[in-house]
Amino acid sequence: MEDVIRRIQQSADDPDLLAKLVALPGADLQSLLMEAYRRRAEALTPHDALRDYQTNRFTKPAPLPARGFARVERISHPMLDLAGFQVLELAPLAPLGCSSALAPVSQNKIVSALRGEVVSDPTNVLALEATLRRRERLSADPRDGALVKLAANHRVTRVFSGVDDRHFAHFRILGLVTAGRDPGDRAFEKQALTSHLALHVSVVLEATGLPPEAVQVSLTPLDEGAFGARLEAWASELQTDGIGSHDRTTALSPRHAIPLGVRIQIDRERMSGRGYYESFCFKIHADHPEHGRLEFSDGGCVGWTRELLGSKKERCFISGTGVDRLVLTSPR
């Protein structure tokens, strides 16, 4: 990228061109870029649009059947209702920096837009919405402990170096966010983890038709002193409190039990997510007879609401399941 910028500035005979553009007020830069794109678009023909549509991987339709995504929504929405999550229909755009400022993700992996950025992860946007809702509650009662539980099934776009049958240019994520106040003794983290895990595992089982024995949950302590032993105890509880057979209504009872047979283990070797999550994180994998071992879900604790609300007592837990992989592995 530095070489490209250097070449452009040399071509414009202005070594400070980028710095000048960055220093412009946001509205002025937006106006400048809008006019630049208007002029470029004015020179294009319908054949140019067709050619770009044919070659641009970001504009192609999803390679999976639309009815598969509708099926996952029919499966997941009743589960989300039972678990107390409010499902939102998010806007296609998020504020610029929603990923790179809120979470430590390079802006180069995000599709930036003139009026923000294309949503790359619904949990970032849900966390912003949860922050506003928590702020409103805290303004009425500074010690309010009510949980804000939000969800969205949203198509996102990310810039990958390569695309294959497991990495698409755009794809759907079923994202969950739970935000609230720490009541002490890590009760928030335990409740959020249990609720998110039960929901994601239930969706994976129902959508793929896999037996519980094919699914594995991996818990990774990032703060070994505070959560190492706790995660081991929670894993043991989740394992022994599981229900005997998979039923989506029973699985999302107040106990939020995970079906027996699902393997739950501690994974201290995981490196991904460090610096993104704090305290601990998890992954859900499943062994599929046709597609092999696939990662379906990922989640963990983040400090976003604590930072945005300026309170050490605020907690936030996020997670997501790749819906395209559910569709890919669903029974034909």
BABA-889332 format. One record per residue (C-alpha): x, y, z; residue number from 1; residue in three letters. Coordinates in steps of 0.001 Angstrom, whole numbers, always signed. Layout:
<atoms>
ATOM / X / Y / Z / NUM / Ala
...
</atoms>
This chain:
<atoms>
ATOM / +0 / +0 / +0 / 1 / Met
ATOM / +2842 / +2416 / +796 / 2 / Glu
ATOM / +4363 / +1840 / -2639 / 3 / Asp
ATOM / +1006 / +2545 / -4313 / 4 / Val
ATOM / +521 / +5781 / -2354 / 5 / Ile
ATOM / +4075 / +6874 / -3144 / 6 / Arg
ATOM / +3496 / +6257 / -6861 / 7 / Arg
ATOM / +214 / +8229 / -6830 / 8 / Ile
ATOM / +1767 / +11186 / -5008 / 9 / Gln
ATOM / +4707 / +11216 / -7404 / 10 / Gln
ATOM / +2314 / +11132 / -10362 / 11 / Ser
ATOM / +398 / +14096 / -8876 / 12 / Ala
ATOM / +3692 / +15875 / -8142 / 13 / Asp
ATOM / +2557 / +16360 / -4547 / 14 / Asp
ATOM / +4349 / +14300 / -1860 / 15 / Pro
ATOM / +1825 / +15559 / +729 / 16 / Asp
ATOM / -1307 / +14654 / -1240 / 17 / Leu
ATOM / -2466 / +11912 / +1136 / 18 / Leu
ATOM / -1808 / +14016 / +4233 / 19 / Ala
ATOM / -3817 / +16882 / +2748 / 20 / Lys
ATOM / -6751 / +14610 / +1961 / 21 / Leu
ATOM / -6708 / +13056 / +5424 / 22 / Val
ATOM / -6632 / +16538 / +7013 / 23 / Ala
ATOM / -9780 / +17676 / +5170 / 24 / Leu
ATOM / -12970 / +18005 / +7260 / 25 / Pro
ATOM / -15071 / +14877 / +6907 / 26 / Gly
ATOM / -17845 / +16594 / +4944 / 27 / Ala
ATOM / -15351 / +18143 / +2512 / 28 / Asp
ATOM / -13555 / +14857 / +1891 / 29 / Leu
ATOM / -16900 / +13139 / +1350 / 30 / Gln
ATOM / -17958 / +15806 / -1154 / 31 / Ser
ATOM / -14653 / +15503 / -2999 / 32 / Leu
ATOM / -14886 / +11721 / -3233 / 33 / Leu
ATOM / -18546 / +11837 / -4240 / 34 / Met
ATOM / -17701 / +14138 / -7127 / 35 / Glu
ATOM / -14741 / +11969 / -8137 / 36 / Ala
ATOM / -16914 / +8861 / -8230 / 37 / Tyr
ATOM / -19702 / +10725 / -10035 / 38 / Arg
ATOM / -17294 / +11701 / -12794 / 39 / Arg
ATOM / -15883 / +8190 / -13018 / 40 / Arg
ATOM / -19373 / +6687 / -13151 / 41 / Ala
ATOM / -20407 / +9210 / -15802 / 42 / Glu
ATOM / -17774 / +7779 / -18105 / 43 / Ala
ATOM / -18952 / +4187 / -17677 / 44 / Leu
ATOM / -21285 / +2305 / -20005 / 45 / Thr
ATOM / -23757 / -486 / -19227 / 46 / Pro
ATOM / -21215 / -2895 / -20701 / 47 / His
ATOM / -18631 / -1653 / -18184 / 48 / Asp
ATOM / -21083 / -2377 / -15364 / 49 / Ala
ATOM / -21727 / -5862 / -16749 / 50 / Leu
ATOM / -17995 / -6529 / -17093 / 51 / Arg
ATOM / -17342 / -5437 / -13515 / 52 / Asp
ATOM / -20270 / -7485 / -12221 / 53 / Tyr
ATOM / -18827 / -10523 / -13970 / 54 / Gln
ATOM / -15346 / -10134 / -12472 / 55 / Thr
ATOM / -15868 / -8381 / -9113 / 56 / Asn
ATOM / -16195 / -11019 / -6393 / 57 / Arg
ATOM / -17735 / -8500 / -3999 / 58 / Phe
ATOM / -20797 / -8016 / -6227 / 59 / Thr
ATOM / -21569 / -11629 / -7143 / 60 / Lys
ATOM / -24571 / -13358 / -5541 / 61 / Pro
ATOM / -23904 / -15834 / -2754 / 62 / Ala
ATOM / -23011 / -19261 / -4199 / 63 / Pro
ATOM / -25453 / -20975 / -1832 / 64 / Leu
ATOM / -29241 / -21287 / -2246 / 65 / Pro
ATOM / -31375 / -18495 / -781 / 66 / Ala
ATOM / -33832 / -21021 / +668 / 67 / Arg
ATOM / -30985 / -22327 / +2858 / 68 / Gly
ATOM / -30571 / -18934 / +4513 / 69 / Phe
ATOM / -34339 / -18659 / +4993 / 70 / Ala
ATOM / -34304 / -22076 / +6669 / 71 / Arg
ATOM / -31620 / -20983 / +9147 / 72 / Val
ATOM / -33684 / -17920 / +10033 / 73 / Glu
ATOM / -36760 / -20102 / +10618 / 74 / Arg
ATOM / -34653 / -22268 / +12924 / 75 / Ile
ATOM / -32855 / -19503 / +14804 / 76 / Ser
ATOM / -35593 / -16916 / +15393 / 77 / His
ATOM / -37684 / -19032 / +17801 / 78 / Pro
ATOM / -34492 / -19936 / +19664 / 79 / Met
ATOM / -33488 / -16291 / +19961 / 80 / Leu
ATOM / -36949 / -15409 / +21275 / 81 / Asp
ATOM / -36780 / -18181 / +23871 / 82 / Leu
ATOM / -33331 / -17033 / +24960 / 83 / Ala
ATOM / -34488 / -13419 / +25376 / 84 / Gly
ATOM / -32592 / -11844 / +22478 / 85 / Phe
ATOM / -34157 / -9016 / +20495 / 86 / Gln
ATOM / -33444 / -9507 / +16805 / 87 / Val
ATOM / -32573 / -6331 / +14872 / 88 / Leu
ATOM / -32417 / -5717 / +11124 / 89 / Glu
ATOM / -29170 / -3773 / +10832 / 90 / Leu
ATOM / -28361 / -1094 / +8254 / 91 / Ala
ATOM / -25983 / -2118 / +5440 / 92 / Pro
ATOM / -23504 / +533 / +6600 / 93 / Leu
ATOM / -21742 / +1106 / +9909 / 94 / Ala
ATOM / -19890 / +4210 / +11124 / 95 / Pro
ATOM / -16408 / +4570 / +9680 / 96 / Leu
ATOM / -13995 / +2956 / +12148 / 97 / Gly
ATOM / -16653 / +694 / +13643 / 98 / Cys
ATOM / -14216 / -2184 / +13252 / 99 / Ser
ATOM / -10791 / -564 / +13448 / 100 / Ser
ATOM / -11613 / +1903 / +16252 / 101 / Ala
ATOM / -13895 / -300 / +18350 / 102 / Leu
ATOM / -12055 / -3566 / +17703 / 103 / Ala
ATOM / -8401 / -4014 / +16710 / 104 / Pro
ATOM / -9086 / -4874 / +13051 / 105 / Val
ATOM / -7163 / -3321 / +10173 / 106 / Ser
ATOM / -9270 / -926 / +8108 / 107 / Gln
ATOM / -7668 / -2523 / +5035 / 108 / Asn
ATOM / -9812 / -5613 / +5717 / 109 / Lys
ATOM / -12970 / -3492 / +5661 / 110 / Ile
ATOM / -14834 / -2118 / +2638 / 111 / Val
ATOM / -14865 / +1599 / +3406 / 112 / Ser
ATOM / -17696 / +3679 / +1943 / 113 / Ala
ATOM / -18362 / +7379 / +1391 / 114 / Leu
ATOM / -20815 / +7543 / +4285 / 115 / Arg
ATOM / -19241 / +5008 / +6618 / 116 / Gly
ATOM / -18132 / +1425 / +6000 / 117 / Glu
ATOM / -19851 / -1740 / +4861 / 118 / Val
ATOM / -20730 / -3847 / +7906 / 119 / Val
ATOM / -17993 / -6455 / +8412 / 120 / Ser
ATOM / -19277 / -7891 / +11697 / 121 / Asp
ATOM / -22771 / -7452 / +13168 / 122 / Pro
ATOM / -21488 / -7745 / +16748 / 123 / Thr
ATOM / -19609 / -4431 / +16429 / 124 / Asn
ATOM / -22805 / -2621 / +15423 / 125 / Val
ATOM / -24892 / -4479 / +18002 / 126 / Leu
ATOM / -22388 / -3434 / +20674 / 127 / Ala
ATOM / -22866 / +216 / +19707 / 128 / Leu
ATOM / -26654 / -195 / +19945 / 129 / Glu
ATOM / -26316 / -2028 / +23265 / 130 / Ala
ATOM / -24153 / +824 / +24577 / 131 / Thr
ATOM / -26836 / +3383 / +23771 / 132 / Leu
ATOM / -29479 / +1251 / +25474 / 133 / Arg
ATOM / -27309 / +715 / +28538 / 134 / Arg
ATOM / -26550 / +4452 / +28667 / 135 / Arg
ATOM / -30264 / +5248 / +28657 / 136 / Glu
ATOM / -30911 / +2799 / +31489 / 137 / Arg
ATOM / -27944 / +4054 / +33515 / 138 / Leu
ATOM / -29128 / +7647 / +33174 / 139 / Ser
ATOM / -32284 / +6621 / +35022 / 140 / Ala
ATOM / -30510 / +4349 / +37504 / 141 / Asp
ATOM / -26680 / +4386 / +37749 / 142 / Pro
ATOM / -26776 / +891 / +39259 / 143 / Arg
ATOM / -29151 / -628 / +36703 / 144 / Asp
ATOM / -28246 / -4275 / +36121 / 145 / Gly
ATOM / -30720 / -5244 / +33394 / 146 / Ala
ATOM / -29150 / -7158 / +30534 / 147 / Leu
ATOM / -29357 / -5882 / +26971 / 148 / Val
ATOM / -29482 / -8909 / +24646 / 149 / Lys
ATOM / -29401 / -8184 / +20919 / 150 / Leu
ATOM / -29015 / -10353 / +17829 / 151 / Ala
ATOM / -28811 / -9937 / +14071 / 152 / Ala
ATOM / -28548 / -12271 / +11090 / 153 / Asn
ATOM / -26621 / -10014 / +8735 / 154 / His
ATOM / -24714 / -10352 / +5455 / 155 / Arg
ATOM / -21241 / -8849 / +5867 / 156 / Val
ATOM / -18337 / -8105 / +3543 / 157 / Thr
ATOM / -14676 / -8610 / +4333 / 158 / Arg
ATOM / -11514 / -8326 / +2278 / 159 / Val
ATOM / -9863 / -11757 / +2267 / 160 / Phe
ATOM / -6630 / -12515 / +416 / 161 / Ser
ATOM / -8307 / -15576 / -1113 / 162 / Gly
ATOM / -11800 / -16988 / -1535 / 163 / Val
ATOM / -12709 / -20673 / -1532 / 164 / Asp
ATOM / -15630 / -22849 / -479 / 165 / Asp
ATOM / -14967 / -21877 / +3158 / 166 / Arg
ATOM / -14120 / -18182 / +2747 / 167 / His
ATOM / -16574 / -16057 / +790 / 168 / Phe
ATOM / -16228 / -12374 / -166 / 169 / Ala
ATOM / -19553 / -11717 / +1554 / 170 / His
ATOM / -21383 / -13998 / +3942 / 171 / Phe
ATOM / -23935 / -14062 / +6742 / 172 / Arg
ATOM / -23193 / -14033 / +10457 / 173 / Ile
ATOM / -25690 / -14757 / +13205 / 174 / Leu
ATOM / -24303 / -12330 / +15783 / 175 / Gly
ATOM / -25217 / -12037 / +19459 / 176 / Leu
ATOM / -24364 / -9377 / +22026 / 177 / Val
ATOM / -25122 / -9376 / +25746 / 178 / Thr
ATOM / -24311 / -6205 / +27680 / 179 / Ala
ATOM / -24864 / -5457 / +31332 / 180 / Gly
ATOM / -23400 / -4687 / +34736 / 181 / Arg
ATOM / -21045 / -6944 / +36665 / 182 / Asp
ATOM / -22954 / -8219 / +39742 / 183 / Pro
ATOM / -19809 / -9845 / +41144 / 184 / Gly
ATOM / -18199 / -13284 / +41205 / 185 / Asp
ATOM / -18042 / -13382 / +37361 / 186 / Arg
ATOM / -21782 / -14065 / +37263 / 187 / Ala
ATOM / -22271 / -11983 / +34103 / 188 / Phe
ATOM / -19571 / -13852 / +32193 / 189 / Glu
ATOM / -20881 / -17262 / +33216 / 190 / Lys
ATOM / -24473 / -16432 / +32315 / 191 / Gln
ATOM / -23529 / -14867 / +28970 / 192 / Ala
ATOM / -21220 / -17739 / +28033 / 193 / Leu
ATOM / -23825 / -20370 / +28892 / 194 / Thr
ATOM / -26605 / -18561 / +27030 / 195 / Ser
ATOM / -24541 / -17906 / +23893 / 196 / His
ATOM / -23096 / -21412 / +23780 / 197 / Leu
ATOM / -26481 / -23077 / +24187 / 198 / Ala
ATOM / -27980 / -21016 / +21409 / 199 / Leu
ATOM / -25141 / -21455 / +18916 / 200 / His
ATOM / -24838 / -25196 / +19593 / 201 / Val
ATOM / -28593 / -25632 / +19191 / 202 / Ser
ATOM / -28606 / -23725 / +15887 / 203 / Val
ATOM / -25648 / -25743 / +14568 / 204 / Val
ATOM / -27269 / -29055 / +15498 / 205 / Leu
ATOM / -30677 / -28134 / +14135 / 206 / Glu
ATOM / -29382 / -26620 / +10884 / 207 / Ala
ATOM / -26823 / -29296 / +10012 / 208 / Thr
ATOM / -28593 / -32360 / +11349 / 209 / Gly
ATOM / -25330 / -33508 / +12937 / 210 / Leu
ATOM / -25406 / -35576 / +16133 / 211 / Pro
ATOM / -24230 / -33862 / +19336 / 212 / Pro
ATOM / -21151 / -36111 / +19386 / 213 / Glu
ATOM / -19892 / -34374 / +16215 / 214 / Ala
ATOM / -19786 / -30950 / +17891 / 215 / Val
ATOM / -16933 / -29657 / +20041 / 216 / Gln
ATOM / -16771 / -26494 / +22177 / 217 / Val
ATOM / -13311 / -25122 / +23014 / 218 / Ser
ATOM / -12904 / -22614 / +25866 / 219 / Leu
ATOM / -9713 / -20548 / +26048 / 220 / Thr
ATOM / -8746 / -18546 / +29169 / 221 / Pro
ATOM / -6950 / -15328 / +28210 / 222 / Leu
ATOM / -6622 / -14248 / +31836 / 223 / Asp
ATOM / -5347 / -17463 / +33382 / 224 / Glu
ATOM / -5380 / -16148 / +36934 / 225 / Gly
ATOM / -9018 / -15052 / +36858 / 226 / Ala
ATOM / -10540 / -17557 / +34467 / 227 / Phe
ATOM / -8300 / -20621 / +34150 / 228 / Gly
ATOM / -9845 / -22634 / +36960 / 229 / Ala
ATOM / -13276 / -21065 / +36470 / 230 / Arg
ATOM / -13501 / -22168 / +32847 / 231 / Leu
ATOM / -12558 / -25700 / +33825 / 232 / Glu
ATOM / -15343 / -25711 / +36425 / 233 / Ala
ATOM / -17848 / -24163 / +33994 / 234 / Trp
ATOM / -16910 / -26687 / +31314 / 235 / Ala
ATOM / -17536 / -29492 / +33764 / 236 / Ser
ATOM / -20926 / -28028 / +34742 / 237 / Glu
ATOM / -21979 / -27529 / +31132 / 238 / Leu
ATOM / -20933 / -31063 / +30312 / 239 / Gln
ATOM / -22835 / -32693 / +33170 / 240 / Thr
ATOM / -25903 / -30422 / +33073 / 241 / Asp
ATOM / -26654 / -31207 / +29440 / 242 / Gly
ATOM / -30051 / -32497 / +28393 / 243 / Ile
ATOM / -30407 / -36088 / +27263 / 244 / Gly
ATOM / -31578 / -35457 / +23716 / 245 / Ser
ATOM / -31522 / -32539 / +21335 / 246 / His
ATOM / -34719 / -30513 / +21300 / 247 / Asp
ATOM / -34560 / -26812 / +20562 / 248 / Arg
ATOM / -37325 / -25925 / +23024 / 249 / Thr
ATOM / -35787 / -27911 / +25877 / 250 / Thr
ATOM / -32260 / -26834 / +24999 / 251 / Ala
ATOM / -33196 / -23202 / +25578 / 252 / Leu
ATOM / -34997 / -23633 / +28864 / 253 / Ser
ATOM / -34013 / -21275 / +31714 / 254 / Pro
ATOM / -31066 / -23585 / +32433 / 255 / Arg
ATOM / -29778 / -23069 / +28882 / 256 / His
ATOM / -28479 / -26636 / +28882 / 257 / Ala
ATOM / -26251 / -27980 / +26117 / 258 / Ile
ATOM / -27231 / -31418 / +24742 / 259 / Pro
ATOM / -25332 / -34376 / +26149 / 260 / Leu
ATOM / -22701 / -35683 / +23784 / 261 / Gly
ATOM / -21349 / -32255 / +22819 / 262 / Val
ATOM / -17677 / -32250 / +23748 / 263 / Arg
ATOM / -16503 / -29320 / +25873 / 264 / Ile
ATOM / -12778 / -28830 / +26423 / 265 / Gln
ATOM / -10215 / -26252 / +27517 / 266 / Ile
ATOM / -7909 / -25042 / +24743 / 267 / Asp
ATOM / -4985 / -23068 / +26074 / 268 / Arg
ATOM / -3092 / -23269 / +22768 / 269 / Glu
ATOM / -5456 / -21054 / +20779 / 270 / Arg
ATOM / -3689 / -17956 / +19440 / 271 / Met
ATOM / -6417 / -16314 / +17333 / 272 / Ser
ATOM / -8522 / -13746 / +19140 / 273 / Gly
ATOM / -5801 / -12689 / +21564 / 274 / Arg
ATOM / -5803 / -8901 / +21613 / 275 / Gly
ATOM / -9386 / -8915 / +20341 / 276 / Tyr
ATOM / -11105 / -10715 / +23199 / 277 / Tyr
ATOM / -10310 / -10300 / +26874 / 278 / Glu
ATOM / -10767 / -12662 / +29845 / 279 / Ser
ATOM / -11712 / -15709 / +27737 / 280 / Phe
ATOM / -13116 / -16789 / +24384 / 281 / Cys
ATOM / -14597 / -19857 / +22726 / 282 / Phe
ATOM / -14969 / -21653 / +19424 / 283 / Lys
ATOM / -17444 / -24250 / +18193 / 284 / Ile
ATOM / -16263 / -26835 / +15671 / 285 / His
ATOM / -18047 / -29789 / +14137 / 286 / Ala
ATOM / -16888 / -32831 / +12190 / 287 / Asp
ATOM / -18943 / -33167 / +9024 / 288 / His
ATOM / -18914 / -36422 / +7034 / 289 / Pro
ATOM / -18601 / -34581 / +3708 / 290 / Glu
ATOM / -16776 / -31342 / +4511 / 291 / His
ATOM / -14526 / -32491 / +7333 / 292 / Gly
ATOM / -13798 / -30375 / +10386 / 293 / Arg
ATOM / -15357 / -26913 / +10211 / 294 / Leu
ATOM / -15392 / -23931 / +12547 / 295 / Glu
ATOM / -18945 / -22641 / +12965 / 296 / Phe
ATOM / -18926 / -20204 / +15897 / 297 / Ser
ATOM / -16612 / -17862 / +17768 / 298 / Asp
ATOM / -17081 / -15489 / +20687 / 299 / Gly
ATOM / -15835 / -14065 / +23938 / 300 / Gly
ATOM / -15622 / -11115 / +26315 / 301 / Cys
ATOM / -14793 / -7616 / +25040 / 302 / Val
ATOM / -14300 / -4316 / +26844 / 303 / Gly
ATOM / -16175 / -2129 / +24374 / 304 / Trp
ATOM / -19145 / -1065 / +26522 / 305 / Thr
ATOM / -16881 / -539 / +29520 / 306 / Arg
ATOM / -14771 / +1888 / +27492 / 307 / Glu
ATOM / -17690 / +3639 / +25796 / 308 / Leu
ATOM / -19650 / +4093 / +29029 / 309 / Leu
ATOM / -16608 / +4891 / +31161 / 310 / Gly
ATOM / -17524 / +2359 / +33830 / 311 / Ser
ATOM / -15401 / -535 / +35053 / 312 / Lys
ATOM / -18586 / -2357 / +36049 / 313 / Lys
ATOM / -19915 / -2644 / +32483 / 314 / Glu
ATOM / -19522 / -5974 / +30716 / 315 / Arg
ATOM / -20023 / -7119 / +27123 / 316 / Cys
ATOM / -20039 / -10579 / +25562 / 317 / Phe
ATOM / -20194 / -11153 / +21796 / 318 / Ile
ATOM / -20418 / -14191 / +19551 / 319 / Ser
ATOM / -21273 / -15228 / +16025 / 320 / Gly
ATOM / -22017 / -18264 / +13875 / 321 / Thr
ATOM / -21209 / -18441 / +10171 / 322 / Gly
ATOM / -24591 / -18935 / +8518 / 323 / Val
ATOM / -23098 / -19806 / +5114 / 324 / Asp
ATOM / -21383 / -22806 / +6675 / 325 / Arg
ATOM / -24692 / -23903 / +8158 / 326 / Leu
ATOM / -26252 / -23704 / +4689 / 327 / Val
ATOM / -23252 / -25442 / +3116 / 328 / Leu
ATOM / -23556 / -28393 / +5495 / 329 / Thr
ATOM / -27336 / -28575 / +5840 / 330 / Ser
ATOM / -29070 / -31796 / +4762 / 331 / Pro
ATOM / -29966 / -31727 / +1071 / 332 / Arg
</atoms>
